Amino acid sequence: MRTALLVVFSAFVAGRGFSQVRLSIAEGAKSTVFMQDSLSTPNEESTPAFVPDGKTVYMANHGVICLSKKVGHHWTKPRPISFTGKYQDWDPTLTPDGKRLLFVSNRSYVAMDGSIKRGNHLWMSQLVADGKWSEPKHLDSPVNEVGLVDYGPSISALGTICFCSSNRDDNKGMHAYLCRWAGDHFEKPQLLSLNGNEPTYDPYIAPDERYILFSSDSALYISYHTDGGWSPGEKLGPQVNEAAKAGMLWGPSISRDGKTLYYNGGTTDGIEMIPVRWK
């Protein structure tokens, strides 16, 4: 697994530079449902992950990872991908080049002591050919640890993984973590205090690591990469947070062109989207 990750991520290692632009939502902007023409409601479609050309999307639905393709102005009905369906699989996310799929699963894995374990852990699959995926590989320690659960992953072009985990390293409750790719292994996950000591969920790191979107206090926030680390989370506009129905907003992500915010838990069933801009 380490060799495969080294090949895919080494090409992305480069110097970093972060612009000072900020995300905003136009006054009066309203959310709509993604793929409403090809989905029935209510549904549990969530966490869309787009390939680089934006014409294929992977999503989770009832513990199954599905894909849909854009034909003309419409999306095809989602269908399960090759390795999913036997276990509960969800929270799919793609590497920015679209060649690796990172997701959460409760499938069995072999622990370091050789015993068979099960838990909600992070797994990764490689695109092989014709839209088919390799048998998923379990991410070993220090990413996944026996007795801990991990959710809501995202991954940058440098191979940095963000995810949320409960009661890790004596940090009580659910918190966001950042785990850097060191060239041949993942480093120990670092706690991200993006909203003080409040629980944080579903951290979405930008491909170039300029920002992290996340859920906290039932709302969506954004934190920006600074010279000193990460800025305190800023709550997104009322067009998203105050317009949502009661409950938690979760699963935020930004489209490839940076113009659309996707999330779940808003005013309708399934995936919701709203236009955003940077200034």
N, C-alpha and C positions, 0 to 999 in steps of 0.2 A: 504493500500500500504506500509506503514511504517513497519508493522509487517512482511510482506512477505520479504521485503528487509533486515530486521534484521536477519531473519533466514538464508538467503542465504549468507550474507556477514560476519556475526559474526565469521564463521569458518575460515575466511582468515586473521583475525587480528593477526599480528605477528610482530616480530622485523624486521627492514629493514637493508639491507646491500647492497651496490652498488659497483660492480666491476668497474675497470677503462678501460675495453675493449671499443674499438671504432669501429663503423661500417665503412666498406670500400667496394669498388666495384673493382673487379679485372680489371686491364688494358686490354682493348680490349673486355670486356664483352658487350654483346648486348641484348637488350630487345626482348621479344617475346610476342605474344598474348595469354592470358589465355583462355582455352576452345575453341580454334579456330575450333576444330573438330565438335563441337555440336552447334555452333552459326553461324548465318548468319551475314554478315557485309554490311553496317554499322549498329551498334547497340548502345544502351545506357547502356550496362551492366557496373556496377560500384560497388565500395566498397565491395569487397568480405569479408565474415566473416566465418571462418572455425570452425567446432566443434572440440573438442580435438583430435579425432583420424584422422583428416584431410580428412575424406572420405565423408563429407557432407559440402556444402558451401551455404551460403545465399548471395544474391546479389540484387541490385535494377535495374529495367529496366522499363523505361517509367512510373515511379510512382507506380510500383508494386514490392513488395518484393517476390523474387523467391528462390527456392532451387534446387540444383543439387547434385547428388550422383555419386561417383566414382565407376565404375564397371570395374574391370580389370585395363587397362591403359587409359580408356576413361571416360569422364563425361557425364551424361545423359543430355538431353535437359532441361533447367531450366523450372520449373512450379511454379505457384503462391502458396504461403502458405495459411493457412486457413482463416486468418482475413483480408487479403489485397485485393484490387481491387475496393472498393467503393470510397475510398479517395486517395489522392496522398500520397504515403508512399515511403521514400527513406532513404539513409544513414544507412543501418542496421549494427549493431555491436553486438557481443556476449560477455557476461561475460566469463571469461576464462574457467569456468566449462561447458559452453554451455547450461546453463539452463535458462538464461534470454536473451531476445532480446531487445535491445535498438535501437530506430530509430526515424526519423523525420516524422511528418505527419501534414497535414492541417485539420485533422478531428476536429469536434466540441468538446468543453469541457465546464464544469461548472466552472465558476470563483468563487473566494472566496465570492463575494457578491450574488451568486446564479444566475447570468446572464449567458446566453449561448454565448460563444465566439468561434472564429476560428482564427487560426494562425499557423505558422510553428513552432511547439513546439516539445519537446522530449517526447516520449511515451515508455512504457516498457510492455513486454508480458512475461509470464512464460510458459515454456515447460511443458505440462501436461502428454501426453502419445501418443505413436505411431506417433511421429512427429507433433502432433497438438499443437497449442498454445492457451493460454487463451485470453480472450478479453483484448486488450491493456488498460493500465492505464496511465492517464496523470500524469506527474511529476509536483507536485504543487510548489508554491513559497518555497524557493528562487531560484529553478532551472529555471522553466518557470515563466515568468512574463507577465501580460497583456500588449499588445502593443509592446513587443519585439519578435524578431525571433531568433531561435537557429538552428544550423546546425552542421554537421560533428562530431557526438559524438563518443567517445570511452570510455571504462571502464576497470579499473584494477581489480586485484584479491581482493584488499582491498575495492572495491566499489567506488573508486575515479572516477568521471566522468570528462572528458575533452570535450569541445565543443567550437564552435565559435559563437559569438553573435554580433549584430550590435547596436551601440549607447547605450550600457548598462552602467549604472552608470556614465553617462556623458562622457564616452570614445567614441569619435566620430569615426565612421567607424567600420569595422569588426575586432574583436580581439579574441584571444583564452582565455579561462577561465578554471580554475580547481576548481572542487567542491567536497569536501571530504565528505565521509560517516561517521557520528558521532556515529553510533551504532543503532540509532533509527530515524535519520533524516539526511538530507543533510545540510551541512553548506553553508553559503553565498559564491557564486562563487568568486574566486580570479582572478584578471587580470594576465595573463601571458605575460610579455614583452620579448618574445623569439627572436625578431628581432628588437630591439629598439622600435621606435614608429610606425614602418611599420605595415600595416594591416596583420593579420595572419588568416589562414583558416585551417580547418580540422585537428585539433591536435589529433594525435594517440598516446595514452599513452601505454607504454609497460605493460604487465600483472604484472610485479614486480616493475613497476614505475622507472626503470633505465633510461629511455629516453622518449622523445616525438618527433615524426616526425610531420612536419607541412608544409604547403604551404605558401609562401610569395614571393613577387616580381616575380610572375609567375614561381617560382622554388621550389624545395623541399629542406628542411633543417632538421637537427637533433639537439636537445638540450639534454644535459645529466644532470641527477639529481646529485647535489652536496650538501655538507653540508650547503651551503648558499642558496640553492634553485635550480635554473636551470641555466645552462651555456648559454652564448649567442649562438644563432643558428649558426650551421656550414653548409654551402651549400654542398649538396651531389655532388658526382663526375660528371665530364663532360659526362660520359657514360649515365647518366640520363638527367641532365639539359641542356647540350649543344647539345645533340642528339635529343632533343624533337622538334616537330614542333612549330611554333609560337602559343602563347597562354599560358594559365595557366596550370601547372601541379597540380593535386589535388587528394584527397582521398588516401594518402599513408597508408600502413599497412605492417606488417611483418608476414611471415608465422609462424606456430606453432613451427617449428624446428629452426627458426631464420635464414634460409638460402635463403629466397626469399623476395624481396621487390615488392609489388603490388602498382599500381597507375593508374591514368587516365590522359588523355591529352597529351600523348606522340606521337610517330610516327605513331600509328595505331588507328583504332576505338576500342572502348571497353576497357577492362581491360588489362593492360600491366604488365609484370613481368620481373625481372632481378635478377640473383643470387648475393647475398651479403655475406660478411664474417665479423667476429669480431676478432680484434687483439689488 
